Amino acid sequence: MFCEIYFILSGTPLLDPSLFAKFKLPNNDIFYKAQRIYWTLQRFAKRFKKYVTYSVNEDLYGAPLVPRTTIELIQDNCIYKFSVHDLVRIIKSALLTIVHDCPCPQYPRNPYTNVEFNDTHLLSIYAFIWAYTPRLAYDAVIQAFHASNFNVTLFASQNRKLLSLKCVEAMVPKDAEVTPDMVQLIVNMIAIHINPFIPWFISNNICRKLLYKIFRPYLHMYMLHRVLNHSTTLLKKALNGFFLYNPMFGRDYYSFETKTYNVDTRHLGIRDCIYVYDVLAKNETNILEPLNHVYYIPTHRRKLTRTVLIRMGRNEYINVMEDTPSP
């Protein structure tokens, strides 16, 4: 009887009967009986265990929690309150993690403790989503993660194309902060895929946000080529058609009417540019003429040296000084 009480109060479940040789017990029957009593008392204690509940009345964005969309999760003897929308964002951001332009899914973690959610937590979250916000359960990433039994390794192997597409969307978002590196990426994309015999230039004075907005569809196709090795045939057609339509795009000019300097940003959509390329590529003609009453500033370092004719209208020209390269 003393041995039974010792095993129960010691708090150490003895799962290996061979350990009884250490205590010199007569047989293993006492071991199994002690184990049954130990686990019975442990289950009984769990019913009366008190959990610490954090008083959280706001979601991760500072908005007040709505009871209908609030779920409580128990982790490490603590109860955490979450908005179901926050949990969906946490799960999707973890599954769509990008490392060196490649998808690298991770297990979702508790944002308060940085501890991974286990399968019980994930299954509870998925059941709660289906019960109270079923429209969120139709998300492609959430459905694929549930179909893989919340196994990240299996999820990554079965949904490589889906993850790559989401990876591209994350790299080229609509509301991205346009940095000099992003502008350089656009310039490199054009330089690689455009016909070398088509002259083009993009001024540093152009608005970065406008430039990104114009070339975002082209960047999307370019990233698909880098991530999924898609063909670049349409991308080349679109870029060539873009500068065939307006070869003066991105160049600085001086307007004689408004007396101001501007950048030529006239352009077509990506589908129209592909059509322009198919129609005009063989003819090698430009569908859009340069602006009237303007002077396009040369793209190189220059000094004023000679007089040239500048077009002012269909049959009107004026004499101005042209800049030539400095030695």
C-alpha positions as CSV (number, residue, x, y, z in Angstrom):
1,M,0.0,0.0,0.0
2,F,2.9,2.4,0.8
3,C,4.3,1.8,-2.7
4,E,0.9,2.6,-4.3
5,I,0.7,5.9,-2.5
6,Y,4.3,6.7,-3.3
7,F,3.7,6.3,-7.1
8,I,0.5,8.3,-6.9
9,L,1.9,11.3,-4.9
10,S,5.2,11.4,-6.6
11,G,3.6,12.7,-9.8
12,T,5.7,10.5,-12.0
13,P,3.8,7.9,-14.2
14,L,5.9,4.8,-14.4
15,L,5.3,3.5,-17.9
16,D,8.0,0.8,-17.9
17,P,7.4,-2.2,-15.6
18,S,11.1,-3.0,-15.5
19,L,11.5,0.1,-13.3
20,F,9.9,-2.0,-10.4
21,A,13.2,-3.8,-10.0
22,K,14.6,-0.5,-8.7
23,F,12.0,-0.5,-5.9
24,K,12.3,-4.4,-5.4
25,L,8.5,-5.0,-5.7
26,P,7.2,-8.5,-5.7
27,N,5.4,-8.4,-9.1
28,N,4.0,-6.1,-11.7
29,D,0.4,-6.2,-10.6
30,I,1.0,-3.4,-8.1
31,F,2.6,-1.3,-10.9
32,Y,-0.4,-1.6,-13.2
33,K,-2.8,-0.9,-10.3
34,A,-0.8,2.2,-9.3
35,Q,-0.9,3.4,-12.8
36,R,-4.6,3.1,-13.1
37,I,-5.1,5.0,-9.8
38,Y,-2.6,7.7,-10.9
39,W,-4.3,8.4,-14.3
40,T,-7.7,8.3,-12.6
41,L,-6.7,11.0,-10.1
42,Q,-5.1,13.0,-12.9
43,R,-8.3,13.0,-14.9
44,F,-10.2,13.9,-11.8
45,A,-7.8,16.8,-11.1
46,K,-8.2,18.2,-14.6
47,R,-11.9,18.8,-14.0
48,F,-11.1,21.1,-11.1
49,K,-8.0,22.7,-12.5
50,K,-8.3,26.5,-12.8
51,Y,-7.1,28.2,-16.0
52,V,-5.8,31.7,-16.2
53,T,-8.0,33.8,-18.4
54,Y,-6.5,37.0,-19.9
55,S,-8.9,39.9,-19.9
56,V,-8.9,40.7,-23.6
57,N,-11.7,42.7,-25.0
58,E,-10.1,43.7,-28.3
59,D,-8.8,41.8,-31.3
60,L,-5.3,42.1,-32.7
61,Y,-6.3,45.3,-34.7
62,G,-7.8,47.0,-31.6
63,A,-11.4,46.5,-32.6
64,P,-13.8,45.3,-29.9
65,L,-14.5,41.5,-29.8
66,V,-17.9,40.4,-31.0
67,P,-19.2,37.4,-29.0
68,R,-20.5,35.6,-32.1
69,T,-17.0,35.6,-33.8
70,T,-14.9,35.2,-30.6
71,I,-13.3,31.8,-29.9
72,E,-11.4,30.8,-26.7
73,L,-8.4,28.5,-27.0
74,I,-6.6,26.8,-24.0
75,Q,-2.9,26.6,-24.3
76,D,-0.4,26.1,-21.4
77,N,-3.1,26.4,-18.7
78,C,-4.2,29.8,-20.1
79,I,-7.3,30.8,-22.0
80,Y,-6.8,33.1,-25.0
81,K,-9.5,34.9,-26.7
82,F,-9.3,35.5,-30.5
83,S,-11.4,36.9,-33.2
84,V,-12.0,34.3,-35.9
85,H,-10.9,36.8,-38.5
86,D,-7.6,37.2,-36.7
87,L,-7.1,33.5,-36.6
88,V,-7.7,33.1,-40.3
89,R,-5.2,35.8,-41.0
90,I,-2.7,34.2,-38.7
91,I,-3.1,30.8,-40.3
92,K,-2.9,32.1,-43.9
93,S,0.1,34.3,-43.1
94,A,2.0,31.3,-41.6
95,L,1.1,29.0,-44.5
96,L,2.0,31.6,-47.1
97,T,5.4,32.4,-45.7
98,I,7.9,33.4,-48.4
99,V,11.7,32.7,-48.1
100,H,13.9,33.9,-51.0
101,D,11.0,34.2,-53.4
102,C,9.9,30.6,-52.6
103,P,6.9,29.4,-50.6
104,C,7.9,28.0,-47.2
105,P,4.8,27.1,-45.1
106,Q,5.1,27.2,-41.3
107,Y,2.8,26.0,-38.5
108,P,0.5,28.7,-37.2
109,R,1.6,30.1,-33.8
110,N,-0.1,31.9,-30.9
111,P,0.7,35.6,-31.4
112,Y,0.8,36.1,-27.6
113,T,3.3,33.3,-26.8
114,N,4.8,32.4,-30.2
115,V,3.9,28.7,-29.4
116,E,2.6,26.6,-32.3
117,F,-1.1,25.6,-32.3
118,N,-1.5,21.9,-32.1
119,D,-4.0,19.8,-34.2
120,T,-6.7,20.1,-31.6
121,H,-6.5,23.9,-31.7
122,L,-6.6,23.9,-35.5
123,L,-9.5,21.5,-35.7
124,S,-11.4,23.6,-33.2
125,I,-10.7,26.8,-35.2
126,Y,-11.9,25.1,-38.4
127,A,-15.1,23.8,-36.8
128,F,-15.8,27.2,-35.4
129,I,-15.3,28.8,-38.8
130,W,-17.8,26.4,-40.4
131,A,-20.3,27.0,-37.6
132,Y,-20.3,30.8,-37.4
133,T,-18.5,32.2,-40.4
134,P,-18.8,29.6,-43.2
135,R,-17.8,32.1,-45.9
136,L,-14.3,32.1,-44.5
137,A,-14.1,28.4,-44.7
138,Y,-14.3,28.5,-48.5
139,D,-10.9,30.1,-48.7
140,A,-8.7,28.0,-50.9
141,V,-5.8,28.0,-48.5
142,I,-8.0,27.1,-45.5
143,Q,-9.7,24.2,-47.4
144,A,-6.4,22.8,-48.7
145,F,-4.9,22.9,-45.1
146,H,-7.9,21.0,-43.7
147,A,-7.7,18.5,-46.6
148,S,-4.1,17.7,-45.6
149,N,-5.1,17.0,-42.0
150,F,-3.3,20.1,-40.8
151,N,0.1,18.6,-41.8
152,V,2.3,21.4,-43.2
153,T,4.7,19.1,-45.0
154,L,1.8,17.3,-46.8
155,F,0.1,20.7,-47.4
156,A,3.3,22.0,-49.1
157,S,3.8,19.0,-51.3
158,Q,0.1,18.8,-52.5
159,N,-0.5,22.5,-53.1
160,R,2.8,23.7,-54.7
161,K,1.0,25.5,-57.5
162,L,-1.5,27.2,-55.2
163,L,1.3,28.3,-52.8
164,S,3.3,29.7,-55.7
165,L,0.4,31.7,-57.1
166,K,-0.3,33.1,-53.6
167,C,3.4,33.8,-53.3
168,V,3.4,35.9,-56.5
169,E,0.3,37.8,-55.4
170,A,2.1,38.6,-52.1
171,M,5.2,39.8,-53.9
172,V,3.2,42.1,-56.3
173,P,0.3,43.5,-54.2
174,K,-1.9,46.3,-55.3
175,D,-1.0,48.6,-52.4
176,A,2.7,47.9,-52.3
177,E,5.2,50.5,-51.1
178,V,7.2,51.3,-54.2
179,T,10.9,51.3,-53.3
180,P,13.9,52.0,-55.5
181,D,14.5,48.3,-55.6
182,M,11.0,47.8,-57.1
183,V,11.7,50.4,-59.8
184,Q,15.0,48.7,-60.6
185,L,13.1,45.3,-60.9
186,I,10.8,46.9,-63.4
187,V,13.7,48.3,-65.4
188,N,15.5,44.9,-65.4
189,M,12.3,43.2,-66.5
190,I,12.0,45.5,-69.5
191,A,15.7,45.3,-70.4
192,I,15.6,41.5,-70.4
193,H,12.4,40.9,-72.4
194,I,12.1,43.8,-74.8
195,N,13.5,43.8,-78.3
196,P,17.0,45.3,-78.2
197,F,16.3,47.3,-81.4
198,I,13.3,49.1,-79.8
199,P,14.5,52.4,-78.1
200,W,13.1,53.0,-74.6
201,F,14.0,55.0,-71.6
202,I,12.3,55.7,-68.2
203,S,13.1,58.9,-66.4
204,N,13.9,59.2,-62.8
205,N,11.3,62.0,-62.5
206,I,8.3,59.6,-63.2
207,C,6.0,58.9,-60.3
208,R,7.0,55.6,-58.7
209,K,3.4,54.7,-57.7
210,L,2.2,55.4,-61.3
211,L,5.0,53.4,-62.8
212,Y,4.3,50.4,-60.5
213,K,0.5,50.6,-61.2
214,I,1.2,50.6,-65.0
215,F,3.7,47.7,-64.9
216,R,2.1,45.6,-62.2
217,P,0.4,43.2,-64.6
218,Y,3.8,42.7,-66.4
219,L,5.5,42.1,-63.0
220,H,2.9,39.5,-62.2
221,M,3.8,37.6,-65.4
222,Y,7.5,38.1,-64.7
223,M,7.2,36.6,-61.2
224,L,5.2,33.7,-62.5
225,H,8.1,33.0,-64.8
226,R,10.6,33.2,-61.9
227,V,8.6,31.1,-59.5
228,L,6.7,28.6,-61.7
229,N,8.9,28.8,-64.8
230,H,6.0,30.0,-67.0
231,S,6.7,31.0,-70.6
232,T,7.7,34.6,-71.3
233,T,6.2,34.7,-74.8
234,L,3.2,36.8,-73.8
235,L,5.3,39.0,-71.6
236,K,7.7,39.8,-74.5
237,K,4.8,40.6,-76.8
238,A,3.2,42.8,-74.2
239,L,6.4,44.8,-73.5
240,N,7.3,45.2,-77.2
241,G,3.7,46.3,-78.0
242,F,3.8,48.7,-75.1
243,F,6.8,50.6,-76.5
244,L,5.6,50.2,-80.1
245,Y,2.4,52.0,-79.1
246,N,4.3,54.9,-77.4
247,P,8.1,54.9,-77.8
248,M,8.3,58.1,-75.9
249,F,6.9,56.6,-72.7
250,G,8.8,57.6,-69.6
251,R,10.7,60.5,-71.2
252,D,10.8,64.0,-69.9
253,Y,9.5,66.8,-72.1
254,Y,9.0,70.5,-71.9
255,S,5.5,71.9,-72.8
256,F,5.6,75.3,-74.6
257,E,1.9,75.8,-73.8
258,T,2.0,75.3,-70.1
259,K,5.7,76.2,-69.6
260,T,6.2,73.1,-67.5
261,Y,8.3,70.0,-67.5
262,N,6.4,66.6,-67.5
263,V,6.9,62.9,-68.2
264,D,5.1,61.2,-71.0
265,T,3.0,58.4,-69.4
266,R,0.5,57.6,-72.2
267,H,0.0,53.8,-72.4
268,L,-2.4,50.9,-73.1
269,G,-3.5,48.0,-71.1
270,I,-1.6,44.7,-71.3
271,R,-4.1,43.0,-73.5
272,D,-4.2,45.9,-75.9
273,C,-0.4,45.9,-76.0
274,I,-0.3,42.3,-77.1
275,Y,-2.8,43.1,-79.9
276,V,-0.6,46.1,-80.9
277,Y,2.4,43.8,-81.1
278,D,0.6,41.2,-83.2
279,V,-0.7,43.9,-85.7
280,L,2.3,46.3,-85.9
281,A,5.3,44.1,-85.2
282,K,5.9,43.2,-88.8
283,N,5.2,46.8,-90.1
284,E,7.6,48.3,-87.5
285,T,5.4,51.4,-87.1
286,N,4.2,53.3,-84.1
287,I,0.5,53.7,-83.5
288,L,0.9,56.8,-81.3
289,E,2.6,59.9,-82.5
290,P,4.7,62.2,-80.2
291,L,3.0,65.0,-78.4
292,N,2.6,68.4,-80.2
293,H,3.9,71.7,-78.9
294,V,6.5,69.9,-76.7
295,Y,10.2,69.3,-76.7
296,Y,11.4,65.9,-75.6
297,I,14.6,66.3,-73.5
298,P,17.4,64.0,-74.6
299,T,18.2,61.1,-72.2
300,H,22.0,61.6,-72.0
301,R,24.3,64.2,-70.5
302,R,24.4,67.2,-72.8
303,K,25.4,70.7,-73.7
304,L,23.6,73.2,-75.9
305,T,25.4,73.2,-79.2
306,R,23.2,73.3,-82.3
307,T,19.8,74.3,-83.6
308,V,17.2,71.7,-84.7
309,L,13.6,71.7,-85.8
310,I,11.0,70.8,-83.2
311,R,7.6,69.7,-84.4
312,M,4.7,72.0,-83.2
313,G,1.9,70.6,-85.3
314,R,1.3,68.6,-88.4
315,N,3.2,71.0,-90.6
316,E,4.6,73.5,-88.0
317,Y,8.2,73.5,-86.8
318,I,10.3,75.9,-84.7
319,N,14.1,76.2,-84.2
320,V,15.4,75.3,-80.7
321,M,18.8,74.4,-79.3
322,E,19.4,70.7,-78.9
323,D,21.6,69.2,-76.2
324,T,24.5,67.0,-77.3
325,P,26.6,64.7,-75.2
326,S,29.4,66.3,-73.2
327,P,32.9,64.9,-73.7
